[in-house]
Structure formats: structure tokens, C-alpha cells
Amino acid sequence: MKVLLAPDKFKGTLAAGQVAEHLAAGLRRADPALEVRVVPVADGGEGTVDAACAAGFDRLVTTVTGPLGTPVRAMLAFRTGAAVVELAQAAGLGWGSSPMSATSYGVGELIRVALDLGCRRIVLGLGGSACTDGGAGMLRALGGLVLDASGVPVAPGGGGLAAVDKVDFSGLDSRLSQVELVLATDVDNPLSDAASVYGPQKGASPLQVSMLADALKRWADVVGGDPTMPGSGAAGGVGYAALAVLGARRRPGVEVLLELLGFGDAVRDAALVITGEGSLDAQSLRGKAPVGVARAAGDVPVVAVAGVCSLTSEDLVGAGIRAAYALTDLEPDPARCRARPGPLLELTAERIVRDHLCC
């Protein structure tokens, strides 16, 4: 009997691959005869590169410019002709935040590394960004010029865009014209939302939010394109630059990753799929990994595990999930759950075997 494990990360505690390892241990303890297949997943945000590597992609670590302008170590995943670039690796909040000056420059540097590897399909996962610079930094790293009225490069970050007067993209890396660039993101907000919706999450004050919104409007007026495109507000406007300037195509993050990771082949002949994430809540229903997995599983039954779950049984059924198992069912104290999620996941896996795989 084949069981497919396709969890996302439990943010702040375990990577997706670690979640799968603990679930697999519990499954095998309950029934050593089970065939367990592992495909850790992601939705384009943090953990996307790790998920790709767990599915067989090669990992490359390099040094790029972080969101605060200092060097950081970042990873990308690649295999023949394709690369997965995770924005959070180069411009994520984990590297610190400076709302007005944080830059996406390192994202462009990672894309150039993918080009140097000969990749002609690049999946760019957008999520967890520290920047609100409209993707200007990314374009600069790829050879674009972002200038003020005197022809001087504007300052990095969204704050610098208040002075933008002209752009010159004729120097963009010529290899980009031969690349399929796919944005993996579930964010459908337009560019106008990049400051107001996500700015406060990056530490922007109300005044800074207003200044960033005005700067992004000026940026869009100078660059052109359509700032109302769904997804253009993703990652502080990096989505806008990718869509309007680089000709990228936006797709739901988990859909892209499942396709890239070979989920369709892995789920074939499975008796059960176990997915999950740290918190199953209303945001999960907007296309997060567990719901994407349930949709892609077709007729194969799906159950989910989570640290906490606030969804009703009706919510779960509507999302294609037969049942959800929260670690807080075993340990009501969330702090203790976060401290020892591994053993709790293993116990949960044993319970799933009893509930869904025993005759």
C-alpha cells in the first residue's frame, strides 16, 4: 500500500523535508509494510528551494547582495535547463528590514546565476520579501538603468523611486529574451497594494507606507506596463517588474511547484496522500500548499497535518481534504508543540494509519 507524503514546511520549526521524515517514521512504525513516497512541497515562498532539492534538483550556494545592501549567502535549485529561484533567499525578511531602502538587487543576481548555468526555464518564487522597491533592484542587477532627472542612478529601495525620472532597459541581459520566466505566487494584489497591504509587515510606518505608495506610482508611470495586473504587487512589486519588463507569466505557486516536482507521477496508485503546513487557517483556502495538493491529488484521498487548525470540517471538505490532524490535539500548549513537533508528527502519523489505512 502506497502513501504519498507531500507536506509544506511548519514555519519556524521544521522544513518540509523534516516534516516528511517524521511522518514517514510514524507510518513505518505503525505498518512496516507501507510503501512511503516523499515529495515535500512549497507554494513559492520560503522553503521553495529546499522542496526542489528534496525532489532531486541540485543545490548551488552563492553570494549575492542582501536586502540591506550587504553580502548574503543564497541558494538556488537547478537541473537540466531549469532553475528555481526563491526571492526570500536573496531579499527575504530573514536578512533584516529597512522599509525605505531594502532592495531586490540580489534576486536579479540569482537570476543571472541561473542564466550562467544555461537554464532556459526559471521559476521565481515570490514570498517573504523585505523590499518594496517595485523590482527596480532586480532589474538593475540584470543590466537595467533607473535614473533621476539628472541621469544619476536613484538610491536603492522603494524610497529612491520617488526620484525616478527615466529608465533604460536596453542593457538588460540579452539571454532573458530566450528564457521562460514563471512567477510562482498566490498573491494577486496589484502594484498599488504593495505598500499598503505588505509595507507594515516589513516595518513601514503609516508615513512610510504613504511615501512608498507614491514612489511606486511614480515608478509605474515611468516604466509603463499595467500596474493593475494581478500579482504585480507580489514581493513589494517585484511581480510588477517581472511581468511588465521581463515578460514573466504568473501561475499559482503550489501548482507550479507540484508540476516541477513530479507530483502527478508520484501520486499515481497512492492509497492516501498526507499533506500539511504549520497552520491550517483561512489563508490556506486561498491556494496554499495543502489545498493545492488536495486539488492535484484527484480521486486519491487526502488528509492534512498541522500545528494548529482553525478550519471547520465543512472548510476541509470544500478544499478536498478528508480530515485534519492538529498537533495541538495531542499537546494543547502551542509552545510545547513548537518545541517538539517531530515526536508529535510521528504519533499523528500512527493515528492516521489507524484511521485511514487499517481494514
Phi, psi and chi 1 to 4 in degrees:
 res  aa     phi    psi   chi1   chi2   chi3   chi4
   1 MET       -  128.7 -172.7  177.2  -66.4      -
   2 LYS  -101.9  131.5  174.4  179.2  168.1 -176.7
   3 VAL  -119.9  131.5  178.6      -      -      -
   4 LEU  -104.5  124.6  176.3   62.5      -      -
   5 LEU   -99.7  119.3  -59.6 -180.0      -      -
   6 ALA  -137.1   60.9      -      -      -      -
   7 PRO   -87.3  157.1   35.0  -35.9      -      -
   8 ASP   -90.3  176.5 -163.0   -7.9      -      -
   9 LYS   -65.1  158.4   64.6 -174.4  176.9  -60.3
  10 PHE  -100.9   97.0  -83.1   35.6      -      -
  11 LYS   -53.9  129.8 -170.2  171.2 -177.5  178.2
  12 GLY    86.3   -6.1      -      -      -      -
  13 THR  -129.1  -58.5   55.8      -      -      -
  14 LEU  -134.9  140.0  -64.7  174.0      -      -
  15 ALA   -71.1  161.9      -      -      -      -
  16 ALA   -57.3  -41.1      -      -      -      -
  17 GLY   -64.3  -35.3      -      -      -      -
  18 GLN   -69.3  -39.9  -66.4  172.2  -47.8      -
  19 VAL   -57.6  -46.0  174.2      -      -      -
  20 ALA   -63.2  -38.5      -      -      -      -
  21 GLU   -60.8  -44.7  -73.4  174.7    7.8      -
  22 HIS   -68.2  -40.6  -74.4  -67.9      -      -
  23 LEU   -61.7  -42.9  -71.0  171.9      -      -
  24 ALA   -61.9  -39.8      -      -      -      -
  25 ALA   -62.2  -42.2      -      -      -      -
  26 GLY   -67.4  -40.2      -      -      -      -
  27 LEU   -61.6  -46.3  -69.1  174.3      -      -
  28 ARG   -69.9  -30.0  -68.0 -176.8  174.3  118.0
  29 ARG   -68.0  -37.8 -169.1  158.5   60.1 -131.9
  30 ALA   -75.1  -34.5      -      -      -      -
  31 ASP  -152.4   94.1 -175.5   -8.2      -      -
  32 PRO   -60.9  -16.3  -23.1   34.7      -      -
  33 ALA   -82.9   -8.8      -      -      -      -
  34 LEU   -65.7  140.7  -73.7  175.7      -      -
  35 GLU   -93.0  116.4  177.2 -170.9  -12.0      -
  36 VAL  -109.6  122.5 -179.6      -      -      -
  37 ARG  -112.7  138.4  178.8   77.7 -176.0  -87.4
  38 VAL  -118.7  124.5  175.1      -      -      -
  39 VAL  -134.9   83.7 -179.5      -      -      -
  40 PRO   -59.9  142.8  -18.4   31.4      -      -
  41 VAL  -123.3  174.2  -60.5      -      -      -
  42 ALA  -156.3  168.8      -      -      -      -
  43 ASP  -117.4   17.6   58.7   10.7      -      -
  44 GLY   106.1  -17.4      -      -      -      -
  45 GLY   -87.4 -153.7      -      -      -      -
  46 GLU   -57.5  138.0  -64.5  169.0   78.5      -
  47 GLY    96.6   -3.4      -      -      -      -
  48 THR   -65.0  -44.6  -66.2      -      -      -
  49 VAL   -65.4  -41.5  164.3      -      -      -
  50 ASP   -59.8  -41.6  -76.8  -24.6      -      -
  51 ALA   -63.3  -42.1      -      -      -      -
  52 ALA   -63.9  -41.2      -      -      -      -
  53 CYS   -67.4  -37.5  -68.1      -      -      -
  54 ALA   -63.6  -24.6      -      -      -      -
  55 ALA   -92.9    7.0      -      -      -      -
  56 GLY   114.1   -3.5      -      -      -      -
  57 PHE   -70.8  152.7  -82.6   65.0      -      -
  58 ASP   -81.2  152.6  -67.5  -42.0      -      -
  59 ARG  -109.9  134.8 -175.3 -171.5  -51.8  -95.6
  60 LEU  -126.9  128.3 -174.0  148.4      -      -
  61 VAL  -108.0  132.4 -178.9      -      -      -
  62 THR  -142.9  171.9 -172.9      -      -      -
  63 THR  -104.4  128.3  -60.1      -      -      -
  64 VAL  -133.2  176.7  -60.7      -      -      -
  65 THR   -83.1  121.5  -56.0      -      -      -
  66 GLY   -76.5  175.8      -      -      -      -
  67 PRO   -63.1  -24.0   21.2  -32.2      -      -
  68 LEU   -95.0    6.5  -55.0 -173.9      -      -
  69 GLY    90.1   -0.2      -      -      -      -
  70 THR  -100.0  155.6   53.8      -      -      -
  71 PRO   -66.2  139.6  -19.7   31.8      -      -
  72 VAL  -135.7  157.0  -59.3      -      -      -
  73 ARG   -92.6  126.4  -62.1  -70.2  -79.0  170.5
  74 ALA  -133.5  153.0      -      -      -      -
  75 MET  -115.4  151.2  -63.4 -177.3  -66.2      -
  76 LEU  -134.8  161.5   60.2   78.7      -      -
  77 ALA  -114.2  143.2      -      -      -      -
  78 PHE  -152.0  155.3   70.9   98.2      -      -
  79 ARG  -153.5  177.8   65.6 -176.6  178.4 -166.2
  80 THR   -40.0  108.3  -51.4      -      -      -
  81 GLY    80.0   -5.4      -      -      -      -
  82 ALA  -135.0  148.9      -      -      -      -
  83 ALA  -139.8  151.0      -      -      -      -
  84 VAL  -117.0  118.3  177.3      -      -      -
  85 VAL  -111.9  125.1  173.2      -      -      -
  86 GLU  -106.0  113.5  179.7 -175.4  -40.4      -
  87 LEU   -53.2  -39.2  176.2  140.2      -      -
  88 ALA   -61.8  -23.4      -      -      -      -
  89 GLN   -64.4  -37.2  -74.0  -77.7  -30.8      -
  90 ALA  -104.4  -27.7      -      -      -      -
  91 ALA  -138.0   33.1      -      -      -      -
  92 GLY   -86.9  161.4      -      -      -      -
  93 LEU   -61.6  -21.7  -82.0  167.3      -      -
  94 GLY   -63.1  -18.6      -      -      -      -
  95 TRP   -91.6    2.4  -63.3  119.0      -      -
  96 GLY   105.3  166.1      -      -      -      -
  97 SER  -138.2  137.5  178.6      -      -      -
  98 SER  -139.7   94.3  178.5      -      -      -
  99 PRO   -50.3  -37.3  -25.3   33.8      -      -
 100 MET   -86.6  -25.5  -58.9  -59.5  -69.2      -
 101 SER  -117.9   -4.5   60.2      -      -      -
 102 ALA   -60.9  138.5      -      -      -      -
 103 THR  -121.1  153.7  177.0      -      -      -
 104 SER   -98.4   16.4   59.7      -      -      -
 105 TYR   -53.8  -43.5 -165.0   92.1      -      -
 106 GLY   -62.2  -25.8      -      -      -      -
 107 VAL   -65.5  -43.3 -179.5      -      -      -
 108 GLY   -62.6  -36.5      -      -      -      -
 109 GLU   -65.2  -39.5  -69.0  177.3  -49.0      -
 110 LEU   -64.4  -38.6  -80.5  179.7      -      -
 111 ILE   -62.9  -38.7  -69.3  173.6      -      -
 112 ARG   -65.6  -36.3  -67.9 -167.1   80.4  147.4
 113 VAL   -61.7  -42.6  170.8      -      -      -
 114 ALA   -62.0  -39.5      -      -      -      -
 115 LEU   -64.0  -40.4  -65.8  172.8      -      -
 116 ASP   -64.3  -27.3  -69.1  -18.0      -      -
 117 LEU   -78.7   -3.9  -69.3  168.9      -      -
 118 GLY    85.9   14.9      -      -      -      -
 119 CYS   -74.3  135.9  -63.4      -      -      -
 120 ARG  -117.6    2.7  -69.4  -62.1  174.6 -100.2
 121 ARG  -134.7  118.6 -175.3  170.6 -167.3 -103.9
 122 ILE  -122.2  121.7  -60.9  174.8      -      -
 123 VAL   -96.3  121.2  173.3      -      -      -
 124 LEU  -107.9  108.5  175.3   57.1      -      -
 125 GLY   -83.9  122.0      -      -      -      -
 126 LEU  -106.8  122.1  -59.3 -176.7      -      -
 127 GLY   172.2  148.1      -      -      -      -
 128 GLY    70.7   27.6      -      -      -      -
 129 SER   -77.1  150.1   73.7      -      -      -
 130 ALA   -96.2  -10.3      -      -      -      -
 131 CYS  -104.8  155.6   57.0      -      -      -
 132 THR  -135.6   57.7  -48.9      -      -      -
 133 ASP  -110.8   15.4   73.0  -16.4      -      -
 134 GLY    64.8   12.7      -      -      -      -
 135 GLY    81.1    7.8      -      -      -      -
 136 ALA   -60.7  -41.4      -      -      -      -
 137 GLY   -62.0  -43.4      -      -      -      -
 138 MET   -57.6  -45.6  175.4 -176.9   70.0      -
 139 LEU   -65.9  -37.1  -65.2  177.6      -      -
 140 ARG   -61.9  -43.3  -78.8  172.0  148.8  172.9
 141 ALA   -64.0  -24.3      -      -      -      -
 142 LEU   -93.0    4.7  -69.5  168.6      -      -
 143 GLY   110.6    1.4      -      -      -      -
 144 GLY   -81.8  156.8      -      -      -      -
 145 LEU  -112.9  134.7  -62.5  176.2      -      -
 146 VAL  -126.9  107.2 -178.2      -      -      -
 147 LEU  -122.0  155.9  -49.8  170.5      -      -
 148 ASP   -90.7 -172.9   64.5   15.4      -      -
 149 ALA   -65.1  -21.6      -      -      -      -
 150 SER   -91.5    0.7  -59.0      -      -      -
 151 GLY    83.0   15.3      -      -      -      -
 152 VAL   -97.5  137.9  175.9      -      -      -
 153 PRO   -57.1  135.5  -26.7   35.5      -      -
 154 VAL   -72.9  162.9  -57.2      -      -      -
 155 ALA   -66.4  153.3      -      -      -      -
 156 PRO   -64.5  157.3  -16.4   28.9      -      -
 157 GLY    89.3  172.7      -      -      -      -
 158 GLY   -63.6  -32.3      -      -      -      -
 159 GLY   -61.2  -37.5      -      -      -      -
 160 GLY   -66.0  -22.9      -      -      -      -
 161 LEU   -69.2  -13.0  -63.8  179.4      -      -
 162 ALA   -62.1  -22.9      -      -      -      -
 163 ALA  -102.6    1.2      -      -      -      -
 164 VAL   -65.9  136.3   67.5      -      -      -
 165 ASP  -128.4  -26.7 -175.1   72.0      -      -
 166 LYS  -154.1  154.6   62.7 -173.5   97.0  172.7
 167 VAL  -132.1  152.4  -68.1      -      -      -
 168 ASP  -137.0  109.2 -178.1   -5.9      -      -
 169 PHE  -104.8   13.5  -62.1  138.3      -      -
 170 SER   -67.6  -22.2   61.8      -      -      -
 171 GLY   -92.6    7.2      -      -      -      -
 172 LEU   -58.4  143.7  -75.9  173.1      -      -
 173 ASP   -48.2  120.5 -165.6  -50.8      -      -
 174 SER   -63.6  -22.4   60.3      -      -      -
 175 ARG   -67.4  -19.8  -65.9  172.8  -65.5  179.5
 176 LEU   -61.6  -28.5  -69.6  165.3      -      -
 177 SER   -69.0  -15.6   63.3      -      -      -
 178 GLN  -105.2   10.4  -56.8  164.1    9.3      -
 179 VAL  -113.1  140.0  167.8      -      -      -
 180 GLU   -90.0  112.8  177.3 -168.4    9.6      -
 181 LEU  -105.0  118.3 -178.9   60.7      -      -
 182 VAL  -113.0  124.7  179.6      -      -      -
 183 LEU   -87.8  119.8  -60.8 -172.0      -      -
 184 ALA   -99.3   98.5      -      -      -      -
 185 THR  -157.3  144.9  177.2      -      -      -
 186 ASP   -96.8   -5.2  -61.4  -47.4      -      -
 187 VAL   -72.4  124.6  172.1      -      -      -
 188 ASP  -113.1   12.4   56.4    7.4      -      -
 189 ASN   -68.5  145.2  -58.0   75.5      -      -
 190 PRO   -76.1  173.4   29.8  -35.8      -      -
 191 LEU   -59.2  -33.4 -176.6   64.5      -      -
 192 SER   -63.0  -18.5   58.2      -      -      -
 193 ASP   -90.5   -9.8  -75.7   -8.6      -      -
 194 ALA   -59.6  -37.7      -      -      -      -
 195 ALA   -84.8  -47.8      -      -      -      -
 196 SER   -70.8  -38.7   60.0      -      -      -
 197 VAL   -83.1  -43.3  174.0      -      -      -
 198 TYR  -106.4  -17.8  -58.1  108.3      -      -
 199 GLY   -55.6  -47.1      -      -      -      -
 200 PRO   -60.0  -30.5  -27.1   36.2      -      -
 201 GLN   -67.0  -19.4  -60.7  173.9   10.3      -
 202 LYS  -103.1   11.4  -56.4  168.3 -171.7 -179.4
 203 GLY    92.9    8.6      -      -      -      -
 204 ALA   -74.5  134.9      -      -      -      -
 205 SER   -77.1  167.0   67.3      -      -      -
 206 PRO   -54.3  -40.6  -29.7   37.1      -      -
 207 LEU   -65.6  -42.8  175.6   59.0      -      -
 208 GLN   -65.6  -37.0  -70.5  173.8  -36.2      -
 209 VAL   -58.7  -45.1  166.4      -      -      -
 210 SER   -63.0  -42.9  177.4      -      -      -
 211 MET   -65.4  -41.0  -65.8  170.3   66.4      -
 212 LEU   -66.0  -40.1  -72.9  168.2      -      -
 213 ALA   -61.5  -43.4      -      -      -      -
 214 ASP   -65.0  -40.7  -70.9  -16.6      -      -
 215 ALA   -65.4  -40.3      -      -      -      -
 216 LEU   -67.6  -34.2  -71.6  174.2      -      -
 217 LYS   -64.1  -43.8 -176.4  178.6 -176.0  -54.7
 218 ARG   -62.1  -43.0 -177.5  175.1 -178.9   87.1
 219 TRP   -56.2  -46.6  170.5 -122.4      -      -
 220 ALA   -66.9  -37.0      -      -      -      -
 221 ASP   -63.2  -37.3  -71.5  -17.7      -      -
 222 VAL   -78.0  -42.8  172.1      -      -      -
 223 VAL   -74.5  -38.3  171.7      -      -      -
 224 GLY    88.1 -155.6      -      -      -      -
 225 GLY    75.7 -169.2      -      -      -      -
 226 ASP  -116.0  101.3 -177.7    3.7      -      -
 227 PRO   -73.8   -3.8   28.2  -35.1      -      -
 228 THR   -92.6   -0.2   68.5      -      -      -
 229 MET   -58.5  133.3  -72.3 -178.2  -68.8      -
 230 PRO   -56.1  131.9  -24.7   34.9      -      -
 231 GLY    92.1   -8.8      -      -      -      -
 232 SER   -68.5  -19.7   57.9      -      -      -
 233 GLY   -88.2   -2.0      -      -      -      -
 234 ALA   -63.2  141.3      -      -      -      -
 235 ALA    54.4   46.5      -      -      -      -
 236 GLY    66.8   26.8      -      -      -      -
 237 GLY    95.6    1.1      -      -      -      -
 238 VAL   -59.9  -34.2  170.0      -      -      -
 239 GLY   -58.0  -38.8      -      -      -      -
 240 TYR   -62.8  -48.8  166.5   73.1      -      -
 241 ALA   -61.6  -41.1      -      -      -      -
 242 ALA   -66.4  -41.7      -      -      -      -
 243 LEU   -75.0  -46.7  -68.4  164.3      -      -
 244 ALA   -79.6  -31.4      -      -      -      -
 245 VAL  -108.7  -41.6  179.8      -      -      -
 246 LEU   -94.8   -2.1  -58.3 -177.8      -      -
 247 GLY    69.6   29.4      -      -      -      -
 248 ALA   -70.6  163.7      -      -      -      -
 249 ARG  -120.5  131.8  179.2  167.3   57.4  101.0
 250 ARG   -95.3  134.7 -176.3 -179.3   75.4   92.3
 251 ARG  -138.2  154.8  -68.8 -179.4   58.2 -164.1
 252 PRO   -54.4  131.3  -26.2   35.5      -      -
 253 GLY   -56.1  -49.0      -      -      -      -
 254 VAL   -67.5  -32.3   67.2      -      -      -
 255 GLU   -63.3  -43.9  178.0 -177.0  -61.6      -
 256 VAL   -63.9  -45.4  174.9      -      -      -
 257 LEU   -67.4  -39.9  -93.0  -62.9      -      -
 258 LEU   -62.5  -40.1  -70.4  175.5      -      -
 259 GLU   -64.5  -45.5  178.5 -176.7  -66.7      -
 260 LEU   -65.6  -34.1 -157.2   64.4      -      -
 261 LEU   -88.1    0.2  -57.2  177.8      -      -
 262 GLY    74.9   34.8      -      -      -      -
 263 PHE   -62.6  -38.1 -179.7   84.7      -      -
 264 GLY   -57.3  -42.0      -      -      -      -
 265 ASP   -72.5  -38.3  -69.5  -26.6      -      -
 266 ALA   -66.9  -33.2      -      -      -      -
 267 VAL   -81.7  -13.8   77.8      -      -      -
 268 ARG   -60.1  130.0 -167.0  171.2  -65.2  120.1
 269 ASP    71.5    9.7  -60.0  -34.5      -      -
 270 ALA   -75.0  144.6      -      -      -      -
 271 ALA   -87.5  -23.6      -      -      -      -
 272 LEU  -159.5  144.2 -176.9   69.9      -      -
 273 VAL  -115.0  132.5  174.5      -      -      -
 274 ILE  -114.5  119.1  -56.0  176.0      -      -
 275 THR  -119.7 -171.0 -174.2      -      -      -
 276 GLY   158.1  172.6      -      -      -      -
 277 GLU  -161.4  174.3   62.0 -179.0  -14.3      -
 278 GLY   -59.0  -42.8      -      -      -      -
 279 SER  -134.7  118.8  177.1      -      -      -
 280 LEU   -92.0  110.7  -83.4  171.6      -      -
 281 ASP  -147.9 -167.3   52.3   31.5      -      -
 282 ALA   -59.8  -33.6      -      -      -      -
 283 GLN   -64.7  -30.5  -72.6  -63.9  -46.8      -
 284 SER   -60.4  -33.0  -55.9      -      -      -
 285 LEU   -73.1  -11.1  -59.7  177.4      -      -
 286 ARG   -91.6   24.4  -61.6 -171.9   61.8 -174.1
 287 GLY   104.0   18.2      -      -      -      -
 288 LYS   -68.9  173.7  -66.9  -69.0 -173.0  178.3
 289 ALA   -54.9  -48.2      -      -      -      -
 290 PRO   -59.3  -40.1  -26.3   37.2      -      -
 291 VAL   -69.9  -38.3  173.1      -      -      -
 292 GLY   -62.5  -40.0      -      -      -      -
 293 VAL   -63.3  -44.2  166.6      -      -      -
 294 ALA   -61.3  -40.0      -      -      -      -
 295 ARG   -66.0  -40.5  -70.3  172.3  179.6  162.9
 296 ALA   -76.3  -17.0      -      -      -      -
 297 ALA   -75.7  -14.2      -      -      -      -
 298 GLY    65.2 -124.0      -      -      -      -
 299 ASP   -86.3   -3.3  -65.1  -28.5      -      -
 300 VAL   -75.9  128.3  179.5      -      -      -
 301 PRO   -63.4  145.1   18.3  -28.8      -      -
 302 VAL  -127.6  133.1  176.2      -      -      -
 303 VAL  -123.0  158.6  -60.7      -      -      -
 304 ALA  -125.6  148.3      -      -      -      -
 305 VAL  -117.6  150.6  -65.0      -      -      -
 306 ALA  -156.5  159.5      -      -      -      -
 307 GLY   -65.8  -49.6      -      -      -      -
 308 VAL  -135.2  152.7  -65.5      -      -      -
 309 CYS  -138.0  123.1  177.3      -      -      -
 310 SER  -112.1    8.9   58.9      -      -      -
 311 LEU   -84.9  146.3  -62.7  179.0      -      -
 312 THR   -81.4  167.3   66.7      -      -      -
 313 SER   -61.8  -34.3   56.2      -      -      -
 314 GLU   -65.7  -41.2  -69.4   79.2    9.5      -
 315 ASP   -58.9  -45.4  -68.5  -27.3      -      -
 316 LEU   -64.4  -46.8  -66.5  168.4      -      -
 317 VAL   -61.3  -41.4  170.1      -      -      -
 318 GLY   -62.3  -28.4      -      -      -      -
 319 ALA   -89.5   -1.0      -      -      -      -
 320 GLY    86.4   16.5      -      -      -      -
 321 ILE  -106.2  122.5  -62.8  172.1      -      -
 322 ARG   -69.3  -39.2  177.2  173.1  -67.4 -171.9
 323 ALA  -159.1  155.8      -      -      -      -
 324 ALA  -125.6  141.0      -      -      -      -
 325 TYR  -121.6  114.4  -65.2   79.4      -      -
 326 ALA   -97.5  139.6      -      -      -      -
 327 LEU   -63.3  -26.3  -58.5 -169.5      -      -
 328 THR   -69.0  -12.2   50.1      -      -      -
 329 ASP   -67.8  -30.2  -67.0  -19.8      -      -
 330 LEU   -93.7  -35.4  -60.9  174.2      -      -
 331 GLU  -134.4   99.6  172.4   49.5   73.7      -
 332 PRO   -62.5  -21.8  -22.0   33.6      -      -
 333 ASP   -82.1  110.4 -175.9  -13.3      -      -
 334 PRO   -57.0  -35.4  -24.1   34.3      -      -
 335 ALA   -63.3  -41.0      -      -      -      -
 336 ARG   -68.8  -34.8  -68.9 -177.7  179.9  177.5
 337 CYS   -59.8  -45.4  -80.3      -      -      -
 338 ARG   -67.3  -28.9  -72.1 -168.8  -67.6  -89.5
 339 ALA   -76.1  -30.7      -      -      -      -
 340 ARG  -140.5   59.7   53.7 -173.6  -57.8  -92.7
 341 PRO   -69.8  -29.1   26.8  -35.3      -      -
 342 GLY   -58.5  -57.1      -      -      -      -
 343 PRO   -59.7  -34.9  -25.3   34.8      -      -
 344 LEU   -67.9  -37.1  -65.9  173.5      -      -
 345 LEU   -63.8  -39.2  -77.5  165.7      -      -
 346 GLU   -65.5  -42.5  -67.7  176.2   23.1      -
 347 LEU   -63.9  -38.0  -69.6  172.4      -      -
 348 THR   -64.3  -40.7  -61.0      -      -      -
 349 ALA   -62.2  -39.9      -      -      -      -
 350 GLU   -61.4  -40.4  -67.6 -177.7   50.0      -
 351 ARG   -64.9  -38.7 -178.1 -179.3  169.0 -166.2
 352 ILE   -63.3  -39.9  -70.4  172.3      -      -
 353 VAL   -59.4  -46.9  171.2      -      -      -
 354 ARG   -62.6  -39.1  -67.9 -166.5  -59.9  -91.4
 355 ASP   -79.1  -30.3  -69.4   -8.8      -      -
 356 HIS  -127.1  -13.6  -62.6  -82.9      -      -
 357 LEU  -121.7   -7.2  -63.3  173.6      -      -
 358 CYS   -90.9  141.0  -70.2      -      -      -
 359 CYS   -75.8      -  -62.5      -      -      -
